[in-house]
Amino acid sequence: MSPFQGLCLAALLFTTAGAVVGVVASLKIRQTRRLLREGTAARGVVTRHEQTRIAPGADSMSTSRSSGTTVYYPVIAWSTGAGEAMETRADIARPKTKVLPLGARVELRYDPKDPSRWTLPAEGSGFWWLFVAQGALFVVIGLGFFLGAWSSGL
């Protein structure tokens, strides 16, 4: 593979990955904002925590501080305005010290047409903005590789 082809491949991979991550996170932000603005309010209670362990990286050189960490998703029981009982898991996992405690009462907002679409107003969309920024960074890196390929191909 020539340096030109390598740079083009890197440009394609970074730009595509960044665009996908950015678009998915943007859609999540949009959905969260719509639910906060137009969703129906409900009260719920944290009934349990689903735990998961962040697996170490595929390579033995992984330096992630999170690798091997156990995190917890709060599971919330609540009812729709129509009386349908729901039990849903939050999207964002947290360490044990930062997870909502068992029995905690929470307010949530949901789409009455599709109660599986819901959000906790207290969580907002800040977490998802990190993924938008990461996606944008990858797109910029990909465009840098593209410019490098273009200038080396001249």
N, C-alpha and C positions, 0 to 999 in steps of 0.2 A: 504494500500500500504506500503510495507516495505521500509526502507531507501535505500536499494539496487535498488529497482524498481524506486523509486523517482529520484535517481541520474542518472539511465539509461535514464529515460524519459527526464530529464533536459539536459543530454548530447545529446540526439537525437534532441530535439527541438532547442537548441542553435547551434549545428553543422549544422543542415539542414538549418535553417534560415540564418546563416552566409554564408554558401556556396551559397545559392540562391542570396542573396544580392550582394556578391562579384562577382559572375559570371555575373549577369545582369549589374552591373556597369562596369566590365571589357569589356563586349561586347559594351557598350556605348562608352567607351574610344577608343576602337579599331575602331568603326565606325567613331567617330569624327576625329581620326588621319588619317584614310583613306580618308575622305572627305577633310581634310586640305591638304593632299598630292596630291590626284588625282582628286578632285572635280573641277567642273567648277565654275569660279567666276561670281558673279552677284552683282548688286547694288540694294538696296532696301530702303524703307522709312518706318519709324514707323508710322502706321496710327491710331492706337488706343491701349488702354490697357485693357486687360480682367482682372477684379479684382475678387479675391476670398478671402474668410475669412477662416483662419485656425481655425477649430473647436476645442473647448475645449476638453480635454481628456474625455473618457467615465466615469472615476471616478471623484468624486468631490475633490479629493486630488491632482489633476494635478497641477504641479508647473512650467510647461513650460512657459518661458517668451514669446514665440511666440503665445501661445494660445489666440485666439480672435483677432489676428493681421490681418489686411487686406494687401494682397500682390498683385502684378500686373505682368501679363505676357505681354510683348510687342508683338503686332501683326504687322507683316512686310509684305508689299506689294512689289512684285518684279516680274520680268519676266524671263523666261528661255531663253536660246539662240535661241530656236525655236519660241519664241514670245508668249508662253503660260503664261497667267497672273496667278500669284500665290498670295495667302494670307495665311501666316503661322504664328503660334504662337510659340514663343520661349519655350524651355523646362523648363527654370529656372525662377521662380517668384522672384521678389524682392520687398522690401519696396518702397513706393512712392518716397522717396528721392534718391533711387539708380537705378530706372528704366530708360531705355533710353527715352529721351523726345519725345513727339509727333513731327513729322516732321524731326526727326534725320535721316540722311542718313547713311546707314550701308553697309558694304561689307559682303557678305555671300558666302558660297561654297555649291554646291549641286551636287547630282548624276544625270547626264543627263538621265540615264536610269530610274530613279525613283526620280523625283524632290521633292517628299514628304520627302526624306532623305536630310537634309540640316543642316548646322551649322553656327554659327557666329564665325569667327576666333578669335575675341576679347575675347570670353568667354573661349576658350580652354577647357581643360578637368580636371582642378583642382578640380572642384566641385564633379566630379564623383570619383576622387581618395579618397575623404572622405568616400564614401560608400564602396569602396574596403577595406579601413582600418577598417571600422565598421564591415564588413563581416568577415575579418580576426580575429578581436577581438572576435567576437561571436564564431568562430570556435575554437579559443584557449580556451575560457571559456568552450565550449562544451567538448573539449578534457580533460580539467581539471575535469569536472564532471565525464567523463568516467573513468579517472584514479582513482578518488575517489570511484566510484562504484566498480571498479576492486579490489582496495586495501581493501575495506570493505567486499567484497565477498570472500576474501581469508581465 
